[in-house]
Amino acid sequence: QAQLVESGGGLVQAGGSLRLSCTASGRTLSIYHMGWFRQAPGKEREFVATIASNSLTTYYADSVKDRFTISRDNAKNTVYLGMDSLQPEDTAVYYCAAAPMTRGPIETMARRYDFWGQGTQVTVSS
């Protein structure tokens, strides 16, 4: 079973940037579509971005489009989320997740992802 570990979160001022990383152990990520989700206090977990196993397809939530970039390096078993122009409403715990590529195309629904990391906190101050 794959274990996912996120890193790179922290405190940043509005307008700043962060890059999150998600590294897998126990299984290669190359056979999984990967996604990033986030959960703010008192809110449900929401989709942020996803990338296909072969990196050819990506998809973003409207709220982060043109500001966030998802990428992956299968050789390093790592997926990234670059975040620019951060705003206070981006404050949340960010989670990476893995969905088997054999299940179909990339997914935006959390229930379609089998493996999850523990999350990394991103706080954006105004």
URZIMO-V668052 format. One record per residue. RES is the residue in one small letter. D_FIRST is the distance of its C-alpha to the first C-alpha in Angstrom with 1 decimal. Layout:
RES_D_FIRST, RES_D_FIRST
This chain:
q_0.0, a_3.8, q_6.5, l_9.8, v_13.2, e_16.4, s_19.8, g_23.3, g_24.5, g_27.9, l_31.5, v_33.4, q_36.8, a_37.3, g_37.5, g_35.2, s_32.0, l_28.5, r_25.5, l_22.1, s_19.2, c_15.4, t_13.6, a_10.0, s_8.6, g_6.2, r_6.6, t_10.0, l_11.1, s_14.0, i_12.7, y_12.2, h_15.1, m_15.0, g_17.0, w_18.7, f_20.0, r_22.3, q_23.8, a_27.3, p_28.9, g_30.1, k_28.5, e_25.7, r_22.7, e_23.8, f_22.7, v_23.7, a_22.6, t_20.3, i_20.1, a_19.4, s_17.1, n_20.4, s_22.0, l_24.9, t_24.7, t_24.4, y_25.5, y_26.6, a_27.9, d_31.7, s_31.8, v_30.1, k_31.3, d_33.3, r_32.2, f_28.4, t_26.7, i_23.1, s_22.2, r_19.5, d_19.6, n_17.0, a_18.5, k_17.6, n_14.2, t_15.8, v_17.2, y_20.5, l_22.7, g_26.3, m_28.5, d_32.3, s_35.2, l_33.2, q_34.9, p_34.8, e_33.3, d_30.2, t_29.6, a_26.3, v_22.8, y_20.8, y_17.1, c_15.0, a_12.6, a_10.9, a_12.2, p_11.8, m_15.1, t_15.8, r_16.6, g_19.6, p_21.0, i_20.0, e_19.9, t_21.5, m_20.5, a_17.9, r_17.0, r_15.9, y_13.0, d_9.6, f_8.0, w_10.7, g_12.1, q_14.8, g_17.6, t_20.6, q_24.2, v_26.7, t_30.3, v_33.1, s_36.6, s_39.7
